[in-house]
Structures are given as structure tokens and as C-alpha cells.
Amino acid sequence: MTAHAGSVRGQSPPPRRWSATVAVAGAVAVPVVRAARWTPVLAALLVGYAMVGVPAVVSGPSDPAMVVLLLRLAVLCAGLGVGFLFDDAGRPTTETSPTPAWLPLALRVAGGGILLAGWWWGTLVTAGEAAAGLLPRGDLTLEAVTGVMVVLAVAALIWRRSARGGVGLTAAPAFLTVVFLVALLPDRVALLVPLDDSVWAAAHDRWTLTLVVAAAVAVVAATWSGVERARFRI
Amino acid sequence: MTAVMEAPVTVAAASTATRRQAMLALTRFEAVRMLRHPITVAAFLLYLGPWVWSLTGPGADRYPVLPSVVVSLQMGAMLLLGGATLVVVNLAVLRERRHRTDAVSDLLVLPPHWRTGAFLLAILAPAALTLLVVCAQVVILAVLPGRAGQVDVFDVAIPAAIVAVLGAAGALLGQLVRSPIVAPLTAVLFAAAGFVAIASVATGTTWGRLLPVLPDDLPIPLPSVLLDRPSGRHLVYLAGVAAVLVVLGLFRSGTRARVALPALAAALAVAVAGGAAQLVRDDAVLAARVTTNDNPAPVQTCEVRDGVTYCAFDDFTAWIPAWEGVLRDVVRLAPPGAAGSPPLAVRQWVWSDGFPVFGGTFGPEETAARAQAQRATDKAAGTPEAIPVGTMWGDDATAAAFASGVAFRLVMGRAVAGDTTLCGARGALLVWLAGQANSRTAAGLRQLDSQSSGSLALMDFTIDNGLYVDDRDAAVGLAMLDRPAAEIAPLVTAHWSELTSPQTSIEQVASLFGVPVGPAPDPAFVNVGCVR
């Protein structure tokens, strides 16, 4: 209320107060997480886990290279679901609220992130038991995080343009297309390298780079509000 | 009274015609939307882009084996075109629900099952486009002068059937589960099943044939007489599966059980009959694989070119000029008459029986028996000591493996048979001959060198032969390749008899050509498998 009065008097608006943002976040966290579309996410995580879990039960210990392939397919499934976290049927009604648009989004993504972390832990444990040999858990986790971050970046770009909040619908096929393109990369810059390949380490440097770029794109796409236009002031 | 009785009949007749018209109009509309959907466009681009690159890019394969290529086209069609159609049809079926207009559609002239019929008919558009694209691909490959093998018409039709099956699955899924996540997840499941089917080939199981694709049962190209591909029966199976999905979709959206259940029974019968029929192995072909593995001569055509006999499987004779090119390039480097007697010959082999899958073990006895069978076949067929060549061609590594087979024949006076390790001066000379022949063999040699450890493996994995050169000796040969050919070639010709003698040590070779040689290995680790 005081801030509003300040602009009325023609003074510069006060700096954004982070404590206020935190307070808003605390207030909206539960409703936002409750309102998110969890069914597609859970379905994707279930199918993703089955990618690793079913072969583990059916065929017993298998070649680590094969397990790595299955883990990648599991991450692909999870990625298809992650975009649906951005779906917000109430978007047309919340657009005018003073809360920055990225705040509820960040809360939903954080909730999804906790779920995904638990899922990945479980999937990796199952995969570790199924593999007849050691799996490079750190590198595989890097791949999984990067995959999810790429979906977040793609979904955030779509989310910017979606007036009515349907993001996952477009993000899922878009992510599939990205994965196909990545699979086509020539050997020099390949990302999806087989397990005991000599270029594994070099490929994972590229994974790290991809993670950084995707994270930057996701953050900028979600928070940047374009070139500041002249605000209408009373 | 009669007027009242008749009136509904005429209205009903008119309304059926109107409904059909309306359904066809909706079909046209949906078909166009499916074809120009961004996902369809992206899928066709992703499908065709790499294929065009593989034909036109550097190192393009100009020697395709048609049945093998058709299988890879089927796999690509299932992953990309089929997956895209699945998602696109699913999105189309769910569109009304997504935009909350399904209640409005109920007021239209078309009842729900007619609308579903329109969606299902519209799937024919992407299927027809797939058929067109695959036909064009196969025709382009079939007119390449270096193509081998024969193409089965049913195999060409399978990708279109795959697209139809997955499209019908997308429509049914849209009616069963009203969530857009299901279609992409199903597409990924099909991809995973396809990978598993391809990875499990040659284990003797045929369950992979129950997938939309018809995988090959050996991971190497085979001549058509040894192929066991029930493509016609697989196509019947796919038609049955598509019919089952279509009937289920129509039933779900309100077709009367009186019509749907008999149709479902008929479709199921076709699917089960086709599916069961394709699982039956062709015993005659399996027996032919065993005999051809040991003696391919009866199903081969021989051709004499420039004094050299080339024997190839009947549908692989188009490769003979290419083999001749490499053979000539190697022979040119040796002094005249180096081949000695018997006259040079080349015979194509295929590892059609006992192909190692996932860690097969082979002892020296099997290798020796194998070498004996090869010599016996060549002798009986009148081409003793024929240089073996496999059923792959067109890439650098295969050219290098064949060139080293030719070099072995020139250096040793006999053909490679079984597992052979070459050491000393002869090993270095063989590597130089194989790498100096032409630019492709040179590139292939470097590629094989980067892939091997311990010994340089000059292998063509489609045949049951292994030619190895001890690493220390191979390094001298590779160093000779780095020197100008004009300096090395005259020295090779002049010292041919010395270089091909088992007594000449690698140090003598190194000092003759002025190239460095690695330190002598510890006697405990010296390569004991060297051929005499």
C-alpha cells in the first residue's frame, strides 16, 4: 500500500523486497503445488521406472552398456512428463496478480524436482542391481539432470508464449525431436556415447556445457520480461 | 399411415448419405491437418535428412545390400514416422476435449463413431505418404550400380503398415485415456521394444517379429537365398493388428456390438493367424545357412576379369568391379609375378551359421576346422587359395580388410584362413601394402588401427576369419605409410624376397626404410601366435 502511494506521488518505486517475495512464495506454495498437473508427471515417471525395473526383473543381471541405454530411455520418459509441470489452467486469471509469474512456476518446478530426485535415486538403485558391473553413477546423474534441464528450457520457452497454460502438450514432442537430433550428432560432438567408449569423458564435458546452457536458457526464459516498456503511471 | 411409415425411411437414407459426405469431409480436413502438423513435418525431415546425408555426404555408402537397408528403413519409420503419427492422431482425437468443444460436436450431424471413423480414415494420409517416401528411397537405392540383394515388395509396404498401426493405436489411446502424455510415452515404449528386438537378434528367438518392425535374424547382410524374412505374413499380421485397433476404437465410440463383435473376431483371427504364421522358421533356409557357411560355391556366380577369378553370391555380383579395383591397387605395388601360382582368385563368404552373439567362445580347434573347410571348398571349386571377402562393402574399414587379405595372399602365397597373426617384416609389409593401395584403404586402416588394441585387427566381421598384425610390426608399416610413396615403393619392389621372408627381422626393415621401431618386447610377452 505504501509502495503504491509512493508511485502516486511521482517518486521512484522502492527496490523489490526479497522478504516479501519469500512471504508470497510461502503463502502460495501449497496451493500452487496442489494445482499442478501431477498425473502426466507421475505416469511418465512410472513408465520411466518400468524401463529399468521390468528388464531387471525379467532378465536378471545384464550388460552395463544395455542398462545405460535403458536409463537413458527412462530419463527420456521422465522428460516427457516434466513439461506438464508448466501447465497452468488458471493462467489467464493469475496474469494480473502482482506476484511475478516465475514465482509459482519455480515452486511447481521445485516440487517436481524433489519428486524427480527421489525417482532418480530409486531408478539408479534398481539399475545398479540389474547391471552386471559398475555404473558411472555421477556421469549418468549428470546426463539425467541435463535432460531434465533441457526440457525445462524448452518448456519455459513455450510457457512464455502460451496464453492459456498448455505447455506439456507441445514440450513433450519438442523434447522428443531434440533427443532425435542429439542422437544424430556426429562422433566429434556426440553426447549419447556408449558406455565403455574412449570418448565417454570428453562427451561428459559436453554434457556439463549443455547443462549450463540449458539452465541459463531456462532461467532467462522464465524470468526475463523483455525490454522494459515505459510504465504507465498515475 | 403409409406416408408416416415411409417418411422416416427416406429421411434415414438421406441422412446416411449426408453422414457419409460429412465423414469424408471431416476425413479430408483431418488428413490435411495430420500431414501439415509440425510433428509430422519434423518427423519426415528427421527421417529423410540423415538418409540423404548417408547417400550424398563424404564416405557415402554406394554399395547397399537392399534387404538390410529395408530393415533399417523400417526401424526408422517405426521410431520417427510411426511415433509422430501416433502422437499427431492422438492430439487430433483429443482436440475437442482439449478445447472443451466436445459438447458442441454432439449437436452436429455426425454421431461419435462416424467421427472416429473419419479420424481413422485420415490415418491413411500419413500411411500413403510413408509408402510413397519408402518406395522412392528403395527405387533410388535399387538403381545404384553397386546395390546387392533383392528387395521384397512386401518389405517395402511394411513401413506404411507400421504407420497405420501406430496411428490407429493413437486414436484408440485418445479414446481410452484422455491425457496427452500417453501417446509420447507409448512411442518411447515402441522405440525401446525395437532396440531390444534388434539387440536380441541372432539369439534364435523370433518374438521380435511380433513388433511392428520385422527385424533380421542375423546382424550381417545375407544373400537372398539365405534370408528368412516372412514379410508377406508380417504384413498380414500388421493388417490384422490395425483392424483390431480400428474396430476397438469404433466400438468404444458407440458402434453397435452386433456389428463390432463379429468384426473384432475376424480382425483378431487375421492378426493371430498372421502373427503365428510369421513365427515359423523356414527350415530349408536354416539348413542352407549351415551348408553355405562351409561351402558357398554352389550358390555363387564366378567371373574372370583380367586373369583373376571373382566368385560372388548371385545377387552380389555388382560388387565385383569394386573388389577388382582394390585388388589391382594392391597388386600394382608388388613386383610382377609376386602372386605366383595358383592364379589369383577372390571368393565371397558369409558367416551364416554360428555367428557369435554376446561373447561366443572359439578355440583353436574351431578355427583350424574352419580354415580346412575354406581350403577344401576353394580347391573343389577350382579356385585354390581364393582371397575371402564378406557381405559388406562400401565403407573404408571393409576396403582395408579386403586389401590386407589381398596383401596376405601376395606376401604369403596363400589365402587367409582361420585366425592368423602375422609378425616381423611380413607384417609391416602387409600393413604398408594395404594402406598404400588407395585413399579408402588408407582411411580404413587408420580406422581399424584406432579400434584395435594389442594387435592391429584387419577384420571384416561378416566372415569367420581374423587377420592380425603384431602391434610393434604394424607400427613400422604405419610409419612407412607416412613416408613418401615414391621413396618406399621402389625399395619394396627391390627387396621383395627379403621382405617376404620369415627370417627378416623388423629391425632390418626399419633400418632399410629409415623408420623408427619400438623397443623389443620382454620375451615373456612376445606374440606367440605368429604364423610361420
Interface residues (C-beta under 8 A of the other chain):
Chain A: T39 P40 A43 A44 V47 M51 P55 D63 M66 L69 L70 L73 L76 C77 L80 G81 F84 G166 G168 L169 A172 P173 L176 T177 F180 L181 L184
Chain B: I39 A42 L46 G49 P50 L79 L80 G83 A84 V87 L91 R98 S179 P180 I181 V182 P184 L185 A187 V188 L189 A191 A192 F195 V196 A199 F358
